[in-house]
């Protein structure tokens, strides 16, 4: 099991010491053209997590390839590039440009709640990207769909090599005058409130596809991480927790040792079998 960051939750160039604690670093989503993102305020705390409506602010594909990617490579951490766009062709063009780059994988952001999404289907985008690159493709999906496993299966059939589950979910927070706190109105909810939904998505998508899954959503402890592995995640991504605890990757690793011991297994990988036995499942849920 590897530890990654959720895309957009860590600036590796500003905090390289944090990025180097990870087993792989996932970039902020890159779009073909530069984006300033949404107007502020675009971040708000809630009782059970955080709302963000950044809106895919990024320097655009050309500047990313010429400036940001070479600097990230100097971190000596395996790199995943998060790719966004507003049509299948835009996604595919960026993937084609990344093929020659020294990166480990591409994460296709198919579910950002803070921009107008591509009209093309997730499967259509994955298929276009599959034709454009031989790099491993991970489809990042939302649990907002009534049956996320159906979307996951379609992405798998279109050529996805793995899944990232889940993206934030659209939500609203109001101020003292009952007005939306965020300028956009709604934003993407992350943090502890997301965890039960994320666990469900990981479990059903694992059962439906068998693809490698990066699980994310409300992971704040080693026990949280272990629960995602039990539900079918192969790797774990940390998101909101990174904003308040820059040392969290090492803490999670330490707590995983304890969580595994308490569950009666040696490694997180061993824990994947716990969900298959009623006896061991009871041990984990105790």
N, C-alpha and C positions, 0 to 999 in steps of 0.2 A: 504494500500500500504506500502510495506517494502522497505528499502534501503539495498542493498548488494554491494559488490565490484565485479568487473569483475575479474575473475581468473587471477592471475599473476600481477595484478596492485597494490597490497599492500602486504607487508611483515608484518604480524600481530605480529610476535615475535620481529621484530625490531621497530615497531611502534604500540604498544598495545593501546595507547591512541586514535589512529585513528580507529583501529578495533572496539573498544568499543563504538564508535559513531554509528556503523552499527546495523541493526536489525538481520543480519546474516553475517558470514564471509565465503567466498569461498576460498579454498586453491588453491595454484598453482597446476597444473596438475601433478598427480603422475603416474609414469609408473612402470612396474614390476622391471626393472633393473635401477640402477643409470644412469643419463645422464649428461654429461658436457655441452651439448648444442652446438650451433654453435660458431665458432671462432669469436672474435671481429674484427672490430666493428660490433655490432649487434643492436644498437639503433641509430636512426637518426631523427632529427626534419625536418618537411616539412612546407610549407606555411600554410597548413590547417590541420595539425595533426602531428602524429608521426608514424614512421616505427619501428617495432621491428622484430628481427629474433633470439630470444633467443633460440629457438629450444627445448623447454620442458626440460630445465635444472632442475634436481630435484634429491633428494638423493636416490630415488628408494623406492619401496613398503616396504621392511623390515625395513629400517631405519625410514621411515615416521611413520609406525605403532608403532615402539618401542620408538621413541624419539620425533618426531615432533607433532604427534597427542595428546599425553598426555600433552605436553606443551601448545598447542593451547586450550585444554579443560580448562586450568586454567584461560583463558580470560573471562570465563563465558558468552560467546556469542554463540548462535546457530551456528553449523558448517555444511558447505556443503563441500564435498570432490570432487574435480575435478579429474576424472579418464581418463587416456589415455592408449594407447597400439597400437600394430601393427597387431592384429588379434582379432576376436570376443572372442576367448578363453582367451586372455590376459586381456581384459576388464572384462570378467566374473569372472576370478580368483580373481582380485582385489576387485570386488564388493562382492564376497563371503567372503573375509577376513574382509570386512568392516561391515558385517551384525551385528556383535556383538558389534561394536563400538557405542559410544554415539554421533551419528551425526544425523542431521535432514534430509539430502538428499544427493544424489550422482548426480553430474553433469557429464555427459558423453561428453568428448571433442571429437566431431566427425568431427572437421573442422579446425584443426590447419594448417595454411598456411606455416609453417616454418619447417616442417618435411615431410618425405615421409609418406603419409597417409596409414592407414590400407587398405588392398585390399578388405576386406569384406564391405558389404553395411551398411549404417547407421541402416537400419531395422534389419539386421542380428545381429549387435552388440547389439542393444537394446533388441532383443529377447533373446539373450544369457545371458545378464545381468538380464533380468526379471526372468529368470529361476534360477539365482544364488542368488538373494536377494529379500527380501520383502521391502527394503528401497525405498522411493520415488526416481524415476529416472527422471532427466531432461536432455533432449537431446539438446546439444549446436550445433547449425547449422550455416552454412555460407550462405550469400545471393549470393554467386558466382554461385550457381546452377541456371540454366535458369528458373526453377519453384520451388522455395523453399517450396511452399505449398504442392507440391507433396511429397517431402522428409519428411516434417512435418507430413503429413497424414500417410505415411508409418511407421514413428517412433511411432505415436500414435497407429496404429493398432498392432504394435509389443509389445506394453506394456508400452510406455513412459507415465509418470504421468504429465509431463510438458515440456516446451521448454525454452531454453535460446537463445535469438536472439538479436544481431547476433555476430558472431566472426569477427575478423579482415579480411580484404580483401587483397589479394596479390597485391603489388605495388612496384615500383622502384623509387629511388631518385639518381640523378647523382651529382658528385662533379664538381669543376671548370674545370677539365680536361675531363669531360663527362664520367667518370667511375662510376660504381655503388658505392654508399657510403657504403653499407653493404657488408660484406665479402661473404655472401651467394648470393648476387646479388639482390634478392627481399626480401621483408619482409611483415609483416602484417600491414596494414594501420588502424590506429584508430584516434579518434578525430572528430572535427566538420564535416569534409567531409563525414563521415560515416552516419550521422544522417538521411538524406532523404532515403537512402537505408534501414536503420534499421527500420524506421517507416513503409515503404512499407512491409517489411518482417513480422513485427509484425501484421500488419493489415490483410494480406492475410492468414497468418498461424492461426490467431485467427478465421477468418471466416471459414477456412477449418477444424479446429480441435476442437475448443472450449476449448482447454487445457489451464491451467494456464501458463502464459508467463512471464519470466523475461526479460524485455526489456533493451537493452544497445546499445551504439554506439553514441558518440558525445553528451552526456548529460552533460551540463555545468551550467544549471540553473534550477530553479523550473519550469519555463515555458517549458523547454525541457522535463522535467520529466512528466509534465502534458500531453504533446502531445503524449507521449508513452502510457499513460493510456487511452487516448481518442481512440487510435488505437487498444487497446485491451490488453495491458500489465497489469498484476495484480501487479507485483513488478518491481523495477528498480535497475539496477546495474551501479555503477560508475566506470569508467576506467581511461582514460588518465588524466582526471581532478585531480585525486588523487595525481599525481606526483607533481603538482604545488600548490595545495591548500589542505593541510591536514585537514582543518576545513570544507571542503565542505559538509559533510553529514548534519551538523547542518544548514549550509547556505541554502542548498536545501530545507530542511524542512520548514525553515522560508519563503523562496521564494514561496513554494508551497501554503502556506496560502494566499499570495497575488495573485498568479496566479488563484487560485480557486475563490477568491472574484471577480476578474476581469472577470472571465468566468461565474459568476452568480451561482456558485455551492458552497456547503459547504465543501465537502471532495473530494479528488482525485477520490474515488470510484464513487461518483456522476457524475464525468466528463465522465465516460465511456459511458453515454447515449448521450453525445453531438454529437457524430459522426452519430447518427441515425436520427437526425432532421436537415433538411436544415436550419432552422431558427437558432438553437443553433450552428450549425456547422459554420455558417457565423460569429457568435459572437466570436468563438474561433480563427478563422483565421483572424479576423480584426486586 
